Amino acid sequence: MRITLLFISILIASRSQAQDSLIVKYSKTITAVELQKHLTIIASDAYEGRETGEKGLEMAGKYMVNEFQDDKLTGPVGNSINPFYQEFELEKKTWTKVKFTAGKEKFENYKDMAFLTASPGISEFDVVFAGYGIYSDKYNDYVDIDVKDKMVAFMIGEPKNKKGFFLMTGTKDPNFKMDTTINSKFESVQSKAMASVLRGAKGFILIEENDKEAEKTIKLLQDELGESQISFPGKDNISENFPVIYMSPTQAARLFGTSKKKFDTTLSDSVAKDVSPAGKWYAKIKFETEQKNEIIKTRNVLGFIEGTDKKDEILIICAHYDHEGIKNGEVYNGADDNGSGTVGLLELSEAFSKAKADGHGPRRSILFIATTGEEEGLLGSKYYAEHPIFPMAKTVSALNMDMLGRIDKEHEQNKSYIYLIGADYMSSELNKLSEESAKIYTPELQLDYTYNDKNNPEKLNERSDQFNFAEKGVPVIFYFSGLHADYHKPTDDVDKIDFNLLENRLHLVFATAWELANREERVKVDK
């Protein structure tokens, strides 16, 4: 018995060493030179920022198909002209007219305010000022006002007394937690919106705390939304029947027919007396809007490597290949967001293809997905999750790469790092496998879990494609290198990518994917 156990342990050890050797061998086929070659092409001006539904994204899709074909991947999409394309339709809605008035006062979109959504046509509303829009046992803006069938205007943020303490918590810390269920961040727009909706409100006007912040946010909203929004046909990212407006306190004062000084003084005096300023002002407003709707065609790009003895189980590796297109004559090339993940997908698929050609193909099948419409609201991954080529029940995990090529401010002194998000949300085995892969194959990489906290204000766990797979019960990992000054700007260019660091981060993704594709049992969902 002792000899038999010894033999088995030696066999297991030798097999493990063989697997280690293969992982190292094929991960080395992922190189900074190849990554730079691919990215210089797809993040060039010729690809016009790869906007969903536009020519540049179609060009990028064709480039990826050519690479998949060269690497002997197959297209898994049946009943399609091109089996590498999962095609579907989206609806593009463009505001051709936005007119917003309150009495004789006229408000210009993206100058005086940001018009987020409303029904096309002519609409008139009574508006009531609801202070800070808070409803709680300790502080209530809804005691003496009726918001039913009205638009509700409320301040973003939370009331403070003259000494700078928040009335709700008695602290100066906006993140102070009163207990395990209440974050006490009563400035949450979502909680305020819900309080209004439950009382019959028909829309919101969100008033920023100060003019400088409002100016910055309105510019950001203009860059992000422009005059068009894309969604699934017949659906909207925000209900168009529910108008939402964002503006500064100066413009809010103009809306309510008062001065900025009186507006500020009324707010501060009310809070100082621990009295809600709700109901101090009312207004009547009118929208006149026109909208052009058009159906656009787009596609996810899929490449497939069939597994061996566990081929019916699927590992997804994904990255979105769309970006922001052209705005005001400037090309938003999106070299990092998400050209870096896109070229990573190409190099990973090539590495696994070479392994298979050498007789070391994965036990489980691997599906490489370049998703479209991520910048419009994770649309491509949502479409795949709702219309999977392979059953979601057979999908063992999804590894998502989004922005892997830069160094953020927090790591300027320690550049060898990567953010991991979601590995421990659903499967303790996946998290353990991920950390062991890093320890063995990329020990120089610091694993940073800052954004793994679901309460992190950036909410990155919900802002990239892995979210839609997690919603279907699939264990996920989101690989990320951090936000930077060029995020969603025309300056996100190839010359700012650290290709050696990108290569090293992809070695970790490859090692983790190899283990997931070849381990005996699929990782268990135990959370």
C-alpha positions as CSV (number, residue, x, y, z in Angstrom):
1,M,0.0,0.0,0.0
2,R,2.8,2.4,0.9
3,I,4.5,1.7,-2.5
4,T,1.2,2.3,-4.4
5,L,0.6,5.6,-2.6
6,L,4.2,6.7,-3.3
7,F,3.8,5.8,-7.0
8,I,0.5,7.8,-7.2
9,S,2.0,10.8,-5.5
10,I,5.0,10.7,-7.9
11,L,2.6,10.4,-10.9
12,I,0.5,13.4,-9.7
13,A,3.6,15.5,-9.1
14,S,5.1,14.7,-12.5
15,R,1.8,15.5,-14.2
16,S,1.6,18.8,-12.4
17,Q,5.1,19.7,-13.4
18,A,4.2,18.8,-17.0
19,Q,1.2,21.1,-16.9
20,D,3.3,23.9,-15.4
21,S,5.8,23.5,-18.2
22,L,3.1,23.7,-20.8
23,I,1.5,26.8,-19.3
24,V,4.9,28.5,-19.2
25,K,5.7,27.4,-22.8
26,Y,2.5,28.7,-24.4
27,S,2.1,31.8,-22.3
28,K,5.5,32.9,-23.8
29,T,3.8,33.0,-27.2
30,I,1.9,36.1,-25.9
31,T,4.4,38.8,-26.6
32,A,4.6,42.6,-26.3
33,V,5.7,42.8,-30.0
34,E,2.6,41.0,-31.2
35,L,0.3,43.0,-29.0
36,Q,1.7,46.2,-30.2
37,K,1.4,45.1,-33.9
38,H,-2.3,44.3,-33.4
39,L,-3.1,47.4,-31.3
40,T,-1.4,49.8,-33.7
41,I,-3.9,48.7,-36.3
42,I,-7.2,48.5,-34.5
43,A,-6.6,51.6,-32.4
44,S,-5.5,53.7,-35.4
45,D,-7.5,56.6,-36.8
46,A,-8.5,54.4,-39.8
47,Y,-10.8,52.4,-37.4
48,E,-12.6,55.6,-36.5
49,G,-12.9,54.9,-32.8
50,R,-14.9,51.6,-33.3
51,E,-18.3,53.0,-32.5
52,T,-21.1,50.4,-32.3
53,G,-23.0,50.3,-35.5
54,E,-20.4,52.2,-37.5
55,K,-17.8,51.3,-40.1
56,G,-14.8,51.3,-37.8
57,L,-16.3,48.6,-35.6
58,E,-17.1,46.5,-38.6
59,M,-13.5,46.8,-39.7
60,A,-12.3,45.7,-36.3
61,G,-14.6,42.7,-36.4
62,K,-13.3,41.6,-39.8
63,Y,-9.7,42.0,-38.5
64,M,-10.5,39.7,-35.6
65,V,-12.2,37.1,-37.8
66,N,-9.1,37.0,-40.0
67,E,-6.9,36.4,-37.0
68,F,-9.2,33.7,-35.6
69,Q,-9.2,32.0,-39.0
70,D,-5.4,32.2,-39.2
71,D,-5.2,30.6,-35.8
72,K,-7.5,27.7,-36.9
73,L,-10.4,28.8,-34.6
74,T,-13.8,28.0,-35.8
75,G,-17.0,30.1,-35.9
76,P,-19.6,28.5,-33.7
77,V,-22.7,30.5,-34.8
78,G,-25.1,28.5,-36.9
79,N,-27.6,29.9,-39.4
80,S,-25.3,32.9,-40.0
81,I,-23.7,34.1,-43.2
82,N,-20.4,34.3,-41.2
83,P,-20.2,31.7,-38.4
84,F,-17.9,34.0,-36.4
85,Y,-20.6,36.7,-36.1
86,Q,-23.4,36.7,-33.7
87,E,-25.5,39.5,-35.3
88,F,-28.4,41.4,-33.8
89,E,-30.2,44.7,-34.0
90,L,-30.1,47.8,-31.8
91,E,-32.0,51.0,-31.9
92,K,-30.3,54.4,-32.1
93,K,-32.3,57.3,-30.8
94,T,-31.1,60.8,-31.6
95,W,-32.6,64.0,-30.2
96,T,-33.1,66.5,-33.1
97,K,-34.8,69.1,-30.9
98,V,-34.6,69.8,-27.2
99,K,-36.5,72.8,-25.9
100,F,-36.9,73.4,-22.2
101,T,-38.7,76.4,-20.7
102,A,-39.9,77.6,-17.3
103,G,-42.2,80.6,-17.9
104,K,-40.1,83.1,-19.8
105,E,-36.8,81.4,-18.9
106,K,-35.2,79.2,-21.6
107,F,-32.6,76.5,-20.8
108,E,-30.1,75.3,-23.3
109,N,-29.1,71.6,-23.3
110,Y,-25.5,70.8,-22.2
111,K,-25.0,74.5,-21.3
112,D,-27.6,75.4,-18.6
113,M,-28.5,71.8,-17.9
114,A,-28.2,68.2,-19.1
115,F,-31.4,66.7,-20.6
116,L,-31.1,63.0,-19.9
117,T,-34.5,61.6,-21.1
118,A,-38.1,62.3,-21.7
119,S,-40.9,61.4,-24.1
120,P,-40.7,62.9,-27.6
121,G,-43.4,65.6,-28.1
122,I,-44.7,68.4,-25.9
123,S,-44.9,67.8,-22.2
124,E,-45.8,70.1,-19.3
125,F,-45.1,69.5,-15.6
126,D,-45.6,71.1,-12.2
127,V,-42.3,71.0,-10.3
128,V,-42.0,70.9,-6.5
129,F,-38.7,71.4,-4.7
130,A,-38.1,68.5,-2.3
131,G,-35.1,69.8,-0.5
132,Y,-32.5,66.9,-0.4
133,G,-35.1,64.3,-1.4
134,I,-34.5,62.3,1.8
135,Y,-37.1,60.2,3.5
136,S,-36.2,58.6,6.9
137,D,-37.3,58.5,10.5
138,K,-34.6,61.0,11.5
139,Y,-35.0,63.5,8.6
140,N,-37.9,63.8,6.2
141,D,-38.3,66.1,3.2
142,Y,-41.7,64.7,2.4
143,V,-43.7,65.8,5.4
144,D,-45.5,68.8,4.0
145,I,-45.3,68.4,0.2
146,D,-47.4,66.5,-2.3
147,V,-45.3,65.2,-5.2
148,K,-48.0,63.0,-6.9
149,D,-48.0,63.5,-10.7
150,K,-45.3,66.2,-10.4
151,M,-41.6,66.4,-11.2
152,V,-39.5,66.5,-8.1
153,A,-36.4,68.7,-7.8
154,F,-33.9,67.7,-5.1
155,M,-30.4,68.5,-4.2
156,I,-27.7,66.0,-4.8
157,G,-25.8,65.3,-1.5
158,E,-26.8,65.3,2.1
159,P,-27.7,68.2,4.5
160,K,-24.9,69.5,6.9
161,N,-25.1,71.8,9.8
162,K,-23.0,74.9,10.1
163,K,-20.2,73.0,11.7
164,G,-20.0,70.6,8.7
165,F,-21.6,67.6,10.4
166,F,-24.1,65.5,8.4
167,L,-27.6,65.7,10.0
168,M,-28.3,62.1,9.3
169,T,-25.2,60.5,10.9
170,G,-23.8,63.2,13.2
171,T,-20.4,62.7,11.6
172,K,-18.3,64.4,8.9
173,D,-17.8,61.1,7.1
174,P,-20.1,60.6,4.1
175,N,-19.2,56.8,4.2
176,F,-20.0,56.3,7.8
177,K,-22.1,53.2,8.3
178,M,-24.9,53.3,10.9
179,D,-25.3,49.5,10.8
180,T,-24.6,46.5,8.5
181,T,-27.6,47.3,6.3
182,I,-27.6,51.1,6.0
183,N,-24.6,52.7,4.4
184,S,-26.0,56.1,5.6
185,K,-24.9,57.6,2.3
186,F,-28.3,59.3,2.1
187,E,-27.1,61.3,-0.9
188,S,-27.7,58.2,-3.0
189,V,-29.6,59.4,-6.1
190,Q,-31.2,55.9,-6.3
191,S,-32.6,56.0,-2.8
192,K,-34.0,59.5,-3.4
193,A,-35.5,58.5,-6.7
194,M,-37.2,55.6,-5.1
195,A,-38.6,57.8,-2.3
196,S,-40.1,60.1,-4.9
197,V,-41.5,57.3,-7.1
198,L,-43.2,55.7,-4.2
199,R,-45.1,58.9,-3.6
200,G,-46.2,59.3,-7.2
201,A,-43.5,61.5,-8.8
202,K,-43.4,61.6,-12.6
203,G,-39.8,62.8,-13.1
204,F,-36.7,64.3,-11.5
205,I,-34.6,67.4,-11.6
206,L,-31.2,66.7,-10.0
207,I,-29.6,69.8,-8.6
208,E,-25.8,69.7,-8.0
209,E,-24.3,71.0,-4.8
210,N,-22.1,73.6,-6.5
211,D,-21.8,75.2,-9.9
212,K,-18.2,74.1,-10.6
213,E,-19.1,70.4,-10.1
214,A,-22.2,70.8,-12.2
215,E,-20.2,72.4,-15.1
216,K,-17.7,69.4,-15.0
217,T,-20.5,66.8,-14.9
218,I,-22.5,68.4,-17.7
219,K,-19.4,68.3,-19.9
220,L,-19.0,64.7,-19.0
221,L,-22.6,63.9,-19.7
222,Q,-22.3,65.6,-23.1
223,D,-19.2,63.5,-23.9
224,E,-20.8,60.3,-22.8
225,L,-24.4,60.7,-24.1
226,G,-24.2,63.3,-26.8
227,E,-27.4,63.6,-28.7
228,S,-27.9,59.9,-29.2
229,Q,-28.5,56.8,-27.2
230,I,-28.4,53.2,-28.3
231,S,-30.4,50.4,-26.7
232,F,-32.3,47.2,-27.7
233,P,-35.3,47.9,-29.9
234,G,-38.3,49.0,-28.0
235,K,-36.2,49.4,-24.8
236,D,-34.3,52.2,-23.1
237,N,-31.4,52.5,-20.7
238,I,-33.6,55.0,-18.8
239,S,-37.4,55.0,-19.3
240,E,-38.2,57.7,-21.8
241,N,-41.5,58.2,-20.2
242,F,-39.8,59.5,-17.1
243,P,-38.0,62.8,-17.6
244,V,-34.7,63.4,-15.9
245,I,-32.8,66.7,-15.9
246,Y,-29.5,67.6,-14.3
247,M,-28.5,71.2,-13.5
248,S,-26.5,73.6,-11.3
249,P,-27.8,75.4,-8.2
250,T,-27.6,78.7,-10.2
251,Q,-29.8,77.3,-12.9
252,A,-32.2,75.8,-10.3
253,A,-32.6,79.3,-8.8
254,R,-33.4,80.7,-12.2
255,L,-35.9,77.8,-12.7
256,F,-37.7,78.7,-9.5
257,G,-37.7,82.4,-10.2
258,T,-35.3,83.4,-7.3
259,S,-31.7,84.5,-6.9
260,K,-28.8,82.2,-6.3
261,K,-28.1,84.0,-3.1
262,K,-31.6,83.5,-1.8
263,F,-31.6,79.9,-2.9
264,D,-28.4,79.2,-1.0
265,T,-29.5,81.2,2.1
266,T,-32.8,79.4,2.3
267,L,-31.1,76.0,2.1
268,S,-28.5,76.8,4.8
269,D,-30.9,78.5,7.1
270,S,-33.4,75.6,7.0
271,V,-30.7,73.0,7.7
272,A,-29.3,75.1,10.5
273,K,-32.7,75.0,12.1
274,D,-33.0,71.2,11.4
275,V,-36.0,72.0,9.2
276,S,-36.5,70.7,5.7
277,P,-36.4,73.3,2.9
278,A,-38.8,71.2,0.9
279,G,-41.8,73.1,-0.5
280,K,-40.1,76.4,-0.6
281,W,-40.4,76.7,-4.4
282,Y,-42.7,75.5,-7.2
283,A,-42.5,76.0,-11.0
284,K,-44.2,75.0,-14.2
285,I,-42.0,73.7,-17.0
286,K,-42.5,72.7,-20.6
287,F,-40.5,70.3,-22.8
288,E,-40.7,70.3,-26.6
289,T,-38.6,67.5,-28.0
290,E,-38.2,65.6,-31.3
291,Q,-36.4,62.4,-31.8
292,K,-35.1,60.3,-34.8
293,N,-35.1,56.6,-34.4
294,E,-33.1,54.1,-36.6
295,I,-32.3,50.4,-36.4
296,I,-28.6,49.6,-36.6
297,K,-27.0,46.2,-37.1
298,T,-24.1,45.1,-35.0
299,R,-22.3,41.9,-33.9
300,N,-20.4,40.0,-31.3
301,V,-17.3,38.3,-32.8
302,L,-16.9,34.7,-31.6
303,G,-14.0,32.3,-32.0
304,F,-14.1,28.7,-30.8
305,I,-11.6,26.0,-29.8
306,E,-13.3,22.7,-29.1
307,G,-12.2,20.7,-26.1
308,T,-11.4,17.0,-25.7
309,D,-13.0,14.8,-23.1
310,K,-14.9,17.7,-21.5
311,K,-15.8,19.6,-24.7
312,D,-19.5,20.1,-23.7
313,E,-18.3,22.4,-20.9
314,I,-17.4,26.0,-21.9
315,L,-14.9,28.5,-20.7
316,I,-15.6,32.1,-21.9
317,I,-12.8,34.6,-22.4
318,C,-14.2,38.0,-23.4
319,A,-13.3,41.6,-24.1
320,H,-15.4,44.4,-25.7
321,Y,-14.0,45.7,-28.9
322,D,-16.2,48.8,-29.3
323,H,-15.4,52.4,-28.2
324,E,-16.7,55.9,-28.5
325,G,-16.2,56.7,-32.2
326,I,-15.7,60.2,-33.5
327,K,-16.9,63.2,-31.5
328,N,-16.5,66.9,-32.5
329,G,-14.1,65.8,-35.3
330,E,-11.8,63.9,-32.9
331,V,-11.2,60.2,-33.0
332,Y,-11.6,58.3,-29.7
333,N,-9.2,55.5,-30.5
334,G,-9.7,53.7,-27.2
335,A,-6.2,52.1,-27.2
336,D,-6.6,51.0,-23.5
337,D,-10.4,51.0,-23.5
338,N,-10.6,48.4,-24.8
339,G,-8.1,47.9,-27.5
340,S,-5.8,46.4,-24.8
341,G,-8.4,43.7,-24.0
342,T,-9.2,43.1,-27.6
343,V,-5.6,42.4,-28.6
344,G,-5.3,40.3,-25.5
345,L,-8.1,38.2,-26.7
346,L,-6.3,37.7,-30.0
347,E,-3.0,36.7,-28.3
348,L,-4.8,34.3,-25.9
349,S,-6.7,32.6,-28.6
350,E,-3.5,32.2,-30.6
351,A,-1.7,30.7,-27.6
352,F,-4.4,28.1,-27.0
353,S,-4.6,27.3,-30.7
354,K,-0.8,26.6,-30.8
355,A,-1.2,24.3,-27.8
356,K,-3.9,22.4,-29.5
357,A,-1.9,22.1,-32.7
358,D,0.9,20.5,-30.7
359,G,-1.5,18.0,-29.2
360,H,-2.1,19.9,-25.9
361,G,-5.6,21.2,-26.6
362,P,-7.9,22.1,-23.7
363,R,-10.2,19.5,-22.1
364,R,-13.0,22.0,-22.0
365,S,-14.0,24.1,-25.0
366,I,-13.0,27.7,-25.0
367,L,-15.2,30.4,-26.5
368,F,-13.5,33.8,-27.2
369,I,-16.1,36.6,-27.4
370,A,-15.4,40.1,-28.6
371,T,-18.5,42.0,-27.5
372,T,-20.1,45.0,-29.1
373,G,-22.1,47.8,-27.5
374,E,-20.3,47.6,-24.1
375,E,-20.0,51.4,-24.0
376,E,-23.7,51.7,-24.6
377,G,-24.6,49.7,-21.6
378,L,-23.0,46.2,-21.8
379,L,-25.4,45.4,-24.7
380,G,-23.3,42.7,-26.5
381,S,-22.6,40.6,-23.4
382,K,-26.3,41.0,-22.4
383,Y,-27.4,39.7,-25.8
384,Y,-25.1,36.7,-25.6
385,A,-26.2,35.9,-22.1
386,E,-29.8,36.0,-23.2
387,H,-29.1,34.2,-26.5
388,P,-26.1,31.9,-25.7
389,I,-24.6,29.8,-28.4
390,F,-23.8,27.2,-25.7
391,P,-26.0,26.7,-22.7
392,M,-25.2,29.0,-19.8
393,A,-25.6,26.0,-17.5
394,K,-22.6,24.4,-19.2
395,T,-20.5,27.6,-19.0
396,V,-17.9,27.0,-16.2
397,S,-16.5,30.5,-15.9
398,A,-16.1,33.8,-17.8
399,L,-12.9,35.8,-17.7
400,N,-13.3,39.4,-18.9
401,M,-10.5,41.8,-19.8
402,D,-11.3,45.6,-20.0
403,M,-8.4,48.2,-19.9
404,L,-5.3,46.2,-19.2
405,G,-2.6,48.4,-20.7
406,R,-1.9,51.4,-18.4
407,I,-0.7,52.3,-15.0
408,D,-3.0,54.3,-12.7
409,K,-1.9,57.0,-10.1
410,E,-2.1,54.6,-7.2
411,H,0.6,52.4,-8.7
412,E,3.1,54.9,-10.2
413,Q,5.7,53.6,-7.8
414,N,4.8,49.9,-8.1
415,K,3.9,49.3,-11.7
416,S,3.6,45.5,-11.6
417,Y,0.0,45.0,-10.5
418,I,-3.4,44.1,-11.7
419,Y,-6.9,44.7,-10.3
420,L,-9.1,41.6,-9.8
421,I,-12.8,42.0,-9.5
422,G,-15.4,39.3,-8.8
423,A,-13.3,36.1,-8.4
424,D,-14.6,35.5,-4.9
425,Y,-18.2,36.6,-5.4
426,M,-19.6,33.2,-6.4
427,S,-16.9,30.6,-6.1
428,S,-14.2,30.2,-3.4
429,E,-12.6,27.7,-5.7
430,L,-12.2,30.2,-8.5
431,N,-10.7,32.7,-6.2
432,K,-8.2,30.2,-4.8
433,L,-7.3,29.0,-8.3
434,S,-6.8,32.6,-9.4
435,E,-4.5,33.4,-6.6
436,E,-2.5,30.1,-7.0
437,S,-2.1,30.9,-10.7
438,A,-0.7,34.3,-9.9
439,K,1.6,32.9,-7.2
440,I,3.1,30.3,-9.5
441,Y,3.2,31.9,-12.9
442,T,3.3,35.7,-12.3
443,P,4.7,36.1,-8.8
444,E,5.9,39.6,-9.6
445,L,2.3,40.8,-10.2
446,Q,0.6,42.4,-7.1
447,L,-3.1,41.4,-7.0
448,D,-5.0,44.5,-6.0
449,Y,-8.6,44.0,-4.7
450,T,-9.5,47.7,-4.2
451,Y,-12.4,47.6,-6.7
452,N,-13.5,44.1,-5.6
453,D,-15.5,45.7,-2.8
454,K,-19.1,46.0,-4.0
455,N,-19.5,49.2,-2.0
456,N,-16.6,50.9,-3.8
457,P,-18.1,54.1,-5.3
458,E,-16.8,53.3,-8.8
459,K,-19.1,50.2,-8.9
460,L,-16.8,48.6,-11.4
461,N,-18.2,45.2,-10.7
462,E,-21.3,46.3,-12.6
463,R,-19.6,48.3,-15.3
464,S,-18.1,45.7,-17.6
465,D,-19.2,42.6,-19.5
466,Q,-18.6,40.0,-16.8
467,F,-21.6,41.4,-15.0
468,N,-24.1,39.9,-17.5
469,F,-22.5,36.4,-17.1
470,A,-22.5,36.7,-13.3
471,E,-26.2,37.5,-13.5
472,K,-26.7,34.1,-15.1
473,G,-24.9,32.3,-12.3
474,V,-21.5,32.0,-14.1
475,P,-18.4,32.5,-11.9
476,V,-16.4,35.5,-13.3
477,I,-13.2,37.4,-13.0
478,F,-12.7,40.9,-14.3
479,Y,-9.1,41.9,-15.1
480,F,-8.4,45.7,-15.0
481,S,-5.5,48.1,-14.7
482,G,-7.3,51.1,-13.4
483,L,-8.8,54.5,-14.5
484,H,-6.6,57.2,-15.9
485,A,-6.8,60.8,-17.2
486,D,-7.3,59.6,-20.8
487,Y,-10.4,57.5,-20.0
488,H,-13.1,58.1,-22.6
489,K,-11.0,60.9,-24.2
490,P,-9.5,61.2,-27.6
491,T,-6.0,61.0,-26.0
492,D,-6.4,57.3,-25.1
493,D,-3.7,56.4,-27.7
494,V,-1.3,53.5,-28.5
495,D,1.8,55.4,-27.5
496,K,0.6,55.4,-23.8
497,I,0.3,51.6,-23.5
498,D,2.9,49.7,-21.5
499,F,3.1,46.6,-23.7
500,N,5.5,44.7,-21.5
501,L,3.1,45.1,-18.6
502,L,0.2,44.2,-20.8
503,E,2.0,41.0,-21.8
504,N,2.7,40.0,-18.2
505,R,-0.9,40.6,-17.1
506,L,-2.1,38.4,-20.0
507,H,0.2,35.6,-18.8
508,L,-1.9,35.6,-15.6
509,V,-5.1,35.4,-17.6
510,F,-3.7,32.6,-19.7
511,A,-2.5,30.6,-16.7
512,T,-5.9,31.0,-15.0
513,A,-7.8,30.0,-18.2
514,W,-5.5,27.0,-18.7
515,E,-6.3,25.7,-15.2
516,L,-10.0,26.3,-15.6
517,A,-10.1,24.5,-19.0
518,N,-8.1,21.5,-17.8
519,R,-8.9,20.8,-14.2
520,E,-10.8,17.6,-13.4
521,E,-13.9,19.3,-11.9
522,R,-15.5,22.6,-12.9
523,V,-15.2,25.3,-10.2
524,K,-18.1,25.0,-7.8
525,V,-20.6,27.9,-7.1
526,D,-20.7,27.9,-3.3
527,K,-21.6,31.5,-2.5
